[in-house]
Amino acid sequence: MISLLGENCCFENGERFEGEFGPVDTEFDEENEADQRRRLVQKSKGSEWLELFADGVNSDDDFKIGITMSNIKKGKKSKVSDSGVAVKYFSDFYHSDLIIASPLGLKIATNNEYEEDGDTDFLSSIEVVIAHHCDVLMMQNWDHMTTVMDRLNRQPKKNTGIDFSRVRNYLLSGQASRWRQIVFISRFSDPYIISTFNRHSKSIEGTLKIRRKVPADEGSICNVLTKVRQVFQRVSSQSFSSQGESKVKYFKDAILPQLIRTKQKHTLIFIPSYFDFVSIRNIMLKHEIVSNHFVSVTEYSRVSEVSRGRARFMQGRKRIMLYTGRAHFFMRHHIKGAKHLIMIGLPDYAEFYPGLINMLSEETTSSDAESSTTGMSCLNIFTKYDAQTLERIVGTKYSERMIKSEKKTFLFSS
């Protein structure tokens, strides 16, 4: 963005800006084996993960900055081509031309001491909203985004030196949101993103949504390398809000009894929703037989807990591992020792699907007979409200058929 302003620019508070938003200084010793191993592990997690979380990347999710831009000239007789732009970082929000902030940072800035709506007057005249990386914001907390959107373009509560002669009439009549432009940019389409967009897109010019259909040969399922039968089971659900309960109920009634009866080991249960994870964990904790035979890996687990749980699962000392979607997004663990994969919902990122299944190709270290005689398996639970996620995995053609078909079980082989 700064490069678009041209060469004749001067900056105020530039050093502070570089200090707070610049790359994080990290030390790397090429001769140190631990540093080399860490670099190799991070490189294996993919370019997208490196861009967001690698060493040296500023991944702070609580930031906000106001920017003011004004024209400057070298002299009274200077030409327009000689003029430049003065950029001031960390300007007061009420006098800023541009505000760059995370949803969390902006939410905190507009909260009062009781964590309720506080000073939101500086958001009353917002004309353009650009939400970049909406898919990443969802992995943090999409509620922060909806809270910020609710606080836009409200009528000001106090006078902050406003020149009312320059205020447009539609602002005075409370129609600011009708003249506001919203741009949501995301790697994929999601019901939460679409719902927020539909709710707050009130422009008099209408709305435009761009969606890409996925050919069958470009679905992420084509990247599955492990030879395993992939079963997709559609579960009935009455509403979008109750789909999580429907998946958990199916797990409790159909899947868990089978796991108990067969005493199946090396079973990795992937749960995209943390709320569904809590429900399934509580069900297993209350069960006398399985309460001592599973481990959990979540985004809130300590490093020691994750290492201990992964080791016990790989060695077969724990039969089941519960693994959340956000834990995989932030950490990209390579789970060893898994021979059976159960997905209680499909991953939002399509590339996670083949990545998780390809983990099944790893050999287990346990020496029990069950480990060497049973084959690998993959069971995926979904509802009709997972149509967009399913489309990215199997393609548009197959996803439509799987959602509308009278059959509820579908088999894919690799």
Secondary structure, DSSP 8 states (H G I E B T S, - for coil): -GGGG-S-EEEESHHHHHHHHS-------TT-HHHHHHHHHHHTT-HHHHHHHSTT----S--EEEEEEEEE-SSTT--GGG-EEEEEET--GGG-SEEEE-HHHHHHHTB-TTSSB---GGGTT--EEEE--HHHHHHHHHHHHHHHHHTTT---SS-SS--GGGS-HHHHTT-GGGG-EEEE--SS--HHHHHHHHHH---TT----------GGGSGGGG--S--EEEEEE---SSSTTHHHHHHHHIIIIIHHHHHHHT--SEEEEES-HHHHHHHHHHHHH-TTTTTSEEEE-TT--HHHHHHHHHHHHTTSSSEEEEEHHHHHHH-----S--EEEEES--SSTTHHHHHHHGGGS------HHHHHS--EEEEEE-GGGHHHHHHHH-HHHHHHHHH-S--EEEEE-
